[in-house]
Amino acid sequence: MMIIDLLIVMIGLTFGSFLNVIIWRLPRQESIITPGSHCLECGEDLKIRDLIPVFSFFLTRGKCRYCGKAISWQYPVVEVLTAFLLTILYHNYGLNISFIIYSILICILIVCSLIDLQYKIIPNKLTYPALIAALISSIFLNHISLMGSLTGILVPGGLFLLLALLYGKGLGMGDVKLVAVIGAVIGWQFTLIGIFLASLIGSITGLILMIAGIMDRKTRIPFAPFIGLGTIISLFYGEELFSILMSLY
C-alpha cells in the first residue's frame, strides 16, 4: 500500500509540474510542448535538476539558479495540491478506470481554476477537447454510460446556461462549458451537488470579502475555483450528500 501511495504521489507531483506549464502557456496562446522548460526571466533552458517537482524549488530557495529571479509559489503549491488530491482519489476509488478518468478531471479543474483566478477566462482550447473526450470515453469505458454523460451535459449545462443568460454578470460561458465537461464525466446528480456546494462556498466567500472591504457587489469573483472545489467534494462525498438530500426530500 505504501509503495502505491508513494507512486501516486510521484505521479501527482509530475502531473502538477506539467499543469503549471499549461497554466502559464495556454492563456498566452503558446504551445505546451515546445519550447522546453526555461526561465521566464533570462530564457535559460532548465536542466533536469531544475525540474524536480517541489524539491528544485526549495533547493534553489525559490529562485532561478541562473539569474536569481524569484519563482512563484504557485509552482510547488500546484504540484503538492495535485499529488494530494490524486492520493485521496486513489484511497476513495482504488486503481481503476474511474480513478484515471477522475484524475484527468481534477487536473482540468486545477488548470481552469488557476487560469480563471489570474485571467478571468476559461480557455475553449481546454474545455472543448475535454468535452469531446468525455463523451468518447463514456462509449468505450464503464465509468458512466453514454446516456448518463449526455444527461450530465444537458441538465447542469442547461441550468448554468440559463443562469448565465439571466445573470450575465455573475456567470460566463466558460463556466457553462466547464460544468458541461464535469457533467459529462460524473453525471448530472453529482454535478448538481458540486454546483450547490460551489454556490454556497462562493456566496460565503463573497460575503466575507465584502465585510472585509476587499470587494463590493460589482466585483466579479472567478467562479471556476468554486466549481472545482464543489466538484472535488462531490467526487469524494457525493453519494453521502446525495443520500442526505434525498432523505430530506
Protein Blocks (a to p, Z undefined) as FASTA:
>chain_A
ZZmmmmmmmmmmmmmmmmmmmmmmmmnopafkbccdddfklopacdfklmgghklmmmnn
opafklopacdfklmmmmmmmmmmmmmmmmmnopafklmmmmmmmmmmmmmmmmmmmnop
acfklmmmmmmmmmmmmmmmckbcfklmmmmmmmmmmmmmmmmmmmmmlpcfklmmmmmm
mmmmnojklmmmmmmmmmmmmmmmmmmmmmnopacfklccdfklmmmmmmmmmmmmmmmm
mmmmmmmZZ
